Amino acid sequence: MEIHGVDHVEFYVGDAQQAAFYLCTAFGFRVAGQGGPETGLAGQRSILLRQGGVQVLLTTGLDARHPAAEYVARHGDGVGVIAFGVDDAAEAFATLVSRGAEAVEPVRTQQQGADAVTTAMVSGFGDVTHRLVQRAGDREQFLPGLIDLITPDIEEGEQLFSVVDHAAVLVPAGQLGPTVEYYQEVFGFSQIFQEFIEVGQQAMDSKVVQSPSGQVTFTIIEPVTDRRPGQIDGFLGRHGGAGVQHLALLTDDIVSAVKILERRGVRFLETPASYYDELENRLGVPELDVQDLRETNVLVDSDHWGQVFQIFAQSMHVRNTYFFEVIDRHGAKTFGSGNVKALYEAVDREKTTT
């Protein structure tokens, strides 16, 4: 069994049309298809969005017993499914269940002419599941016969994002180890990084797992309970348990991307000026112009392989939980954890000088 990458991410939302409008208007996604009871999607309304190699499916449950409706009732809008592309969905499903995954949906094939998509679903973390997707025929098809594709009647906008770089997964205290072991033993992921992060009186423990292909990466984080509660505890409380805090979307020009997104109305977290004042002392000369980074609030960190540039959008969620990250890798393989401490120290310096 080989996992090729993230085939798509399915958000469970209270209003798919409203969510689609925001993601298209602000982040530049395009509506690529839609489906509902009239296309065979019982009890739900779904809208397919695409940009570059990123596919987002927005699903609203029309029945209170639908998994999307139950998820929204517990957590609000959020990531409900992270789908993996595989060569043989039936074989992958059998393998994963034999290794201890819970079967959520059986193997199904949707076919329309020469186009066929076979899917199955297994358990992941918290209430997030994993759909296994095997595609044959026209790669533009999503779920033949269930999602009607739409041919855009307008020119494509800027393709800001290429793929999902990683997902940040927050779990309750004590669940980091078991969650990492689950992905190692069931999915064959490897742990590629770990770090204990202290920020003032707060602390968090993190480990990163990645598929053998290197195309699926989860940063898994738990709070440290003998320290003061922080943002991890806040997410877990507001979200109601484990979940995806953010998806990182990969871009090849983060400064231009941020400027475009800000013009479209996206709001990002602000960075204290003193962060950039100390940047070259901390990391040396960055590969992107410091003034450009300062103007766009983009953060930079480095590892043995290179530099990584990143910025976090403000959460638009009513519970202030889920948000997007924009990331630009210049060789770096890690996840900017050095920025956590640098930002904390910058904020502390700002407080002492004002």
Buried (B, 14 or more C-beta within 10 A) or exposed (E): BBBBBBBBBBBBBBEBEEBBEEBBEBBBBBBBBBBBEEBEBEBBBBBBBBBBBBBBBBBBBBEEEBBBBBBBEBBBBBBBBBBBBBEBBBBBBBBBBEBEBEBBBEBBBBBBEEBBBBBBBBBBBBBBBBBBBBBEBBEEBBBBBBBBBEEEEEEEBEBBBBBBBBBBBBBBBEBBEEBBEBBEEBBBBEBEBEBEBEBEEBBBBBBBBBBEEEBBBBBBBBBBEEBEBBBBBBBBEBBBBBBBBBBBBBBBBBBBBBBBBBEEEBEBEEBBEBBBEBBEEBBEEBEBEBEBBBEBBBBBBBBEEEBBBBBBBEBBBEBBBBBBBBBBBBEBBBBBBBBBBBBBBBBEBEEEEE
